[in-house]
Amino acid sequence: MKNMTIIGIAFGLAVALSTAVGGFGGFLAALLLGAIGGVVGAQIEGRIDLRALWDSLTSGRGGKG
């Protein structure tokens, strides 16, 4: 399986499951860690470019612009 985005989401959800003792806080942790895992997987897979995103966000505030 070469789909790193799915692997990243699955890993994030697995980590979240270990922290989800219950309640709404556990649900939010699962969502947050799943999203982080998806972003990391998409970056590794090349679907998104976090460096370009960071540069575009910081260029308006005295960055390389």
Helices and strands as residue ranges (DSSP letters): H 4-19, H 23-45, H 50-58, G 59-61
